Amino acid sequence: MLLQEMAQEYRSNTALLELRVRQLQTARRKARKPEIRYRLKRRINCLQALINESRKTIFEMEHYYDRGGDKHENRKAV
């Protein structure tokens, strides 16, 4: 599997995690009990951490071959 293909798989999985976060955010807004809201918030935070790591990994995979070489010498890191 090529890195670009792996990055696409990560993108698909990240989209699913983002969907789940939106579902949990909706559930959190509707929840009446503070304990339930607190648990949902913690769960959302854990998923956000996974999403952030996944995005970093996607970036690394998509730009793995950009390092070094004359043609990328003047490119700035984002």
C-alpha positions as CSV (number, residue, x, y, z in Angstrom):
1,M,0.0,0.0,0.0
2,L,1.3,3.4,-0.9
3,L,1.6,6.2,1.6
4,Q,-1.0,8.2,-0.3
5,E,-3.4,5.3,-0.1
6,M,-2.8,4.9,3.6
7,A,-3.3,8.6,4.1
8,Q,-6.7,8.3,2.4
9,E,-7.7,5.4,4.8
10,Y,-6.7,7.6,7.7
11,R,-8.8,10.4,6.2
12,S,-11.8,8.1,6.0
13,N,-11.4,7.0,9.6
14,T,-10.9,10.6,10.8
15,A,-14.1,11.6,9.1
16,L,-15.9,8.8,11.1
17,L,-14.3,10.1,14.3
18,E,-15.4,13.6,13.5
19,L,-19.0,12.4,12.9
20,R,-19.0,10.6,16.2
21,V,-17.8,13.8,18.0
22,R,-20.7,15.8,16.4
23,Q,-23.1,13.1,17.7
24,L,-21.7,13.2,21.2
25,Q,-21.8,17.0,21.2
26,T,-25.5,16.9,20.3
27,A,-26.1,14.3,23.0
28,R,-24.1,16.5,25.5
29,R,-26.3,19.6,24.7
30,K,-29.5,17.5,25.3
31,A,-28.2,15.8,28.5
32,R,-29.8,17.1,31.6
33,K,-27.6,15.4,34.3
34,P,-24.2,17.1,35.0
35,E,-22.5,13.7,35.4
36,I,-23.6,12.6,31.9
37,R,-22.5,15.9,30.4
38,Y,-19.2,15.5,32.1
39,R,-18.6,12.0,30.8
40,L,-19.6,13.0,27.3
41,K,-17.2,15.9,27.4
42,R,-14.3,13.6,28.5
43,R,-15.2,11.2,25.7
44,I,-15.3,14.1,23.1
45,N,-11.9,15.3,24.4
46,C,-10.4,11.8,23.9
47,L,-11.8,11.6,20.4
48,Q,-10.4,15.0,19.6
49,A,-7.0,13.9,20.7
50,L,-7.3,10.9,18.3
51,I,-8.4,13.2,15.5
52,N,-5.5,15.5,16.0
53,E,-3.0,12.7,16.0
54,S,-4.6,11.2,12.9
55,R,-4.4,14.6,11.1
56,K,-0.7,14.8,12.0
57,T,-0.1,11.3,10.6
58,I,-2.0,12.1,7.4
59,F,0.1,15.2,6.9
60,E,3.3,13.2,7.5
61,M,2.2,10.5,5.0
62,E,1.2,13.0,2.4
63,H,4.4,15.0,2.7
64,Y,6.9,12.2,3.4
65,Y,8.7,12.5,0.1
66,D,8.8,16.3,0.2
67,R,11.8,16.4,2.5
68,G,15.2,17.3,1.0
69,G,16.1,17.6,-2.7
70,D,16.6,20.7,-4.8
71,K,13.0,21.1,-5.9
72,H,11.7,21.6,-2.3
73,E,14.6,23.7,-1.1
74,N,12.7,26.9,-0.9
75,R,9.4,25.6,0.5
76,K,8.4,26.8,4.0
77,A,6.9,24.5,6.6
78,V,3.3,25.2,7.4
